[in-house]
């Protein structure tokens, strides 16, 4: 993910920011963080033997954009203020099932795409290299904006989605009205990645090293669903997701390019795989750690095992424009799905930063 070489510990701390203004639908209110402060969460229907059907999210549309035919969901008015909601790994567009309607109710045109290698997104040409360096995802997003005729938008994401949004904000700031970035500045510096973290932090990255081996590639291919569920549990220790919620997302891992994209991305970060030479110039710019000057709100999940220490201070200097930081108490890695209300409010508030 990010240049975490500055992390001295795994967990961040801090108080929940004031995020009033958006009401979470009752079906997802328990995921918005209130339950962590107000006592135990009532048992879900599944806990009583009743199968729960997760809310539908769609329909999924398709559009040619750059190298890809992108699958995406639009929520809200067609003439609304555009916001792109970007998922991470191992997740998909369903991280935003509750966020997108909240933003639509505020007049936003929420666009939630499947990243390359996920869901219904496909490469348009079988001969296109399945490269997975960070700049490739950013170029995918710019191409999607162009294909949809959107010159400027709010960008919001977590995990791979944060990195993608950060890169577009850093290299093409004229395309970004505002930014919401979970875990802050995620642009990868491969030279810094060569330096070891403290042992506890290295342990949290076990799958990164697993994927550097052929055994790991085969394991991801054979066990993609079970491995993702294990990572969900580790990444979000307080989030009690059910099988139906996980299975809704896990269907996206059956994409034919899922394994090469995931393996390629993690091996590229460790310097074990080469990127596409067409992207070398962009990667050289990113290696310099460009600052981000667009209005930004960064968000840390308090119990996210990859959160840097201390209220965003580890990456504060990277953001030079209007800026706020929020730490969500009791929330893990998948912030939009665990805390849809606070995430949506961060989008609205970032859009209003001056």
N, C-alpha and C positions, 0 to 999 in steps of 0.2 A: 504494500500500500504506500504510505507516505515515507518520507525520510524520517524514520523513527529512531535514528541513531542518537538523537538528543534526549530520548526518553530515559529517565532515571528510575521509573517504576511503571507498572502496568496501569493502575487505576487513577483516574482523575477524581477531583472532589469539588464541591461547591454547592450552592443553594440553587433551587429551581428559580429561573427567571419568571417575572410576572408575564403570563401569556394569556391573559383574559381576552375575550372578544369573539372567539370561535367556539361553537358548541359542538362537541363530538356526538355523532349519532349514538343512541343508546346501545346498539349492538356492538359498538367498538369502544365504548367509554371506558371499560376496564383496562384497555390497553394504553390509555392516554396518560398514565402516571398517577391519577388520583388514587387508585387503589393502594398504591405503595404508602400513601400518607394516611389513609382512612381505614386501615384494617384489612382483614382478609377479603379476598374476592369471592363472591358467591360462586358456587359450583356451576360449571357450564352444563348445558343439556347433555353433552357427551358424557359427562361424569356420571349421569344417571342412566346411561345406557341408550340415550336417544341420539341418533346420528345428527350431527350439525351440518347444515349446508352453508358454506361460506357465501357471502354476497357475490353476485356476478359482477364482473368488471369488463366492460366492452360496449359495443363490438370492437374486435381488433380489426383495424384497417391496414392496408398495405400500400406502400409508395416506394418507387425507385428513387434512391438518394445516393449519389456517388457509387461506391462499389457494391452497395447493398440494396436489396428490396426489404424495407424496414417494416416490421409489424409494430403498430402503436395504437394506443387508445386516446381518443379525445373526449374530454368532459367539459361541459360548460358552453357558453355562447360562442358561436363562430367568430364574432367580432369582439370577443373579450380580450383582455390584456393577456398576452401569451406567457406561459410559464412551462418550462420543460422539467419534468420530474424523472430523475435518473437513478436507476437501481444499482445495486452492487452484486457481489458474488458471495455465497451461492443463493441468489435471490432472483426475483424477476419483477415485472410490472405490478404484481399483486401487493407489493409493499405499499402501494399508493391507493389501494382500493377505498380507503376511508379518507385519505388526504384530498384526492381529486374532487370529490363532491363538495367538500368544505370550501375549496378554492372556487369552484364553479358558483357556489352560492354567493361569493363575494365578487362575481363578475369576471373571473379569470377563465381563459381558454387553456385548460390544463392538458398537456401533451405528454404522454408517458410511453416512451419507446422501449422495445426489447433491444438490448445491446447486441453487438455482433456475437454470434454463437449461442444465442438464447431465443427461446420461444419461436415465433414465426418469422423472425428475421433471417434472411438467406443471402448468400453471395450471389450476385447476378451472373457471374462468370465462373465456371468450374475451375478455370485456370488461374484465378486470382490467388496469390499467396495468402494463406490464413495467418497473417502476421497479427501480433497482439500487443505490440508496444503501446505505451500510453498515448502517443500522438495519433495513432490510428483511430482510437475511440473519439478523440477530439475532432478529427477530420470527419468522422461519421456524423457527429452532432451538427457541425457546420453545414455539411451536405444536406442533412435533414431539414435544417432551418431554411436553406435555400429552396429545397424542393417544395416546402410548404408556403413559400413566399413570405417568410418572417424575417425581417431585417434585424430586429432586436427583441430580446425576451429576458425574463427572469430565469435564472438557472438554479436548480436546487437538487441536491443529491447526497448520497452517503456511499462510503466504500469506493468501488470503482466509479460510481456516479459522481462522487465528490471530486475525485481526481480529474475526471473528464471536464466537469464544470470549471474547476480551478484553471485548467489549461486554457480553455476557451477564454475565460476572463483575463488571463495573463497575456495571451498572444493576440487576441482579437477583442479588446475591451469595448470597441464600438458595437459589438453584437450583444453585449450583456448589460441590461438595465440594472440588475442587482443579482446578488449571489447568496445562496444559503449552502454552507458547506459543513457537513458533519465531520468531526475530527479535524477540521481546520485545513491547513495547507498540506495537500496530499501529493503534490508533484514530486515524482521520484527522481532522486539523484543516485544513479547507479554506482558512482565512485564511493559515495558515503555508505551505500548499502554493503560495501565490502567489509566494513568494520563491524565487529560483533557487538551485540547488545548484552546487557546483563543476563545471566542465565534464565531467570524467570521469564523475561521478555522473549528470549530465544525459544523457550519451551512453548509459548503461546503460538509461535509460528511453525509448529511441527509440520503442518501440511505443505508449507512452502518447500521444505527440504524433502519431504516425501515425493512431491511432484517433480523434483529434480532427477529422480531415478526412473528407470523403465518400469520397475515394480509399481511405482506411484502412478505412472500413466495408465498401466493396466488396471490398477486398483480403482482409479477414477472412472475408467470406462466401465468396469464390471459393477462397481458399487456406487455409482454416482448419486443415487437417491439416499442410501444409508449414510454415506459420507457427509452429504449436505445436511442431513438431519442432525448428525453428531455436531457439526460445526454450528448449526443454529443454536443448539443447546449450550454449547460452550460460549458463543458470542453474546448470548442474551440470557444470563442465568436467572433473571426474575420473570421472564416472559413464558407463560404457560400456554404455548400454542398447542392446538390439537392436530390430529392427523389430517383432518379435512383441509385445514389451512395450509399445512405443509404440502399435501398432495397437489393442491391447486397450483402451487409454484413449481413443484418438482416436475410437472409435465414439460416445463420449458427446458429442462436439462436433456431432453431427448432430441434436441436439435443436432443434426449431423456434424456440425462444426463445434459443438460444445467442448469436447475433449481437446482438440488441437488449440482452441482459443484459450482455454483455462491453463493448460500446460504451457503453452507458448508465453502467456503473460507472466506467470510466475518464474519460468526459466529466464525470460528476458530480464526481469528485475534483478536476478542474481548474476547476470552476466554470462549465463550458460546458453543463451540463444541469441542469434543476431536478429536485428530488426530489418525492415524493408529499407534498402538504400534510398528510396524516394523520400523517406522521412528523416534522413540524417540531419538535414539542416534544422528542422524543427526540434529534434532531440538535442542538438547542440545548444539551442536557445534555452531549452528547458533545464539542461544541466547547469546552467548559470543561476538557477533559482530566481526567476523573474518575480517581481512583486506584483500584487494585485491591487489595482486602484479603484475598482468599482465598489459601490456600496455593498457591504457584506455583513451578514450575521453568521458567526460560526457557532456550532452546537456540539457539545460533548455529552455522551451518555455516561452517567456516573459509574455504572457497573460494566461498561464496555471494556473488555480486556485489552483493547488497543488504544484507549484514550490516554493522551499525554498528561503529565502531571500539571495540576494547577491552572484552572480557569483560562485555558488557552494561551498562557504566557509563553509556552514553548514555540508557538508559531505567530505570535502577535505582530512581530516586526515585518512579517510578509504581507500584511494588509495595510495599505497606505491611504485608503480612502475612508469615507464614513463607515463606522465599524461598531458592532456590538458582539458580545459573547454570552452564551447561555449554557449552563450545565443542567441537565435534566436528572433530577434525583431518582434513583431506582430504575433507570432506563439503560438498556444495553446497546448493542451495536446497530440493530435494525430500527433506527429511530422513527422513521415515518410509520412503520407498522405497529411498533410498540407504543408510540406517543403521537398519533395523527393530529390531535388538536394543537399541541405545542409546535409541531413541525409546520403545519399550515399557517399558524399565527406568525412563525418566523418568516415565512415567505411574504406574507402581507406587510409585516413590519420592515423587512429588508427593502421591499418595493417603495416604502415611504421614507427611507433614510436619505438625508441630504447633507 
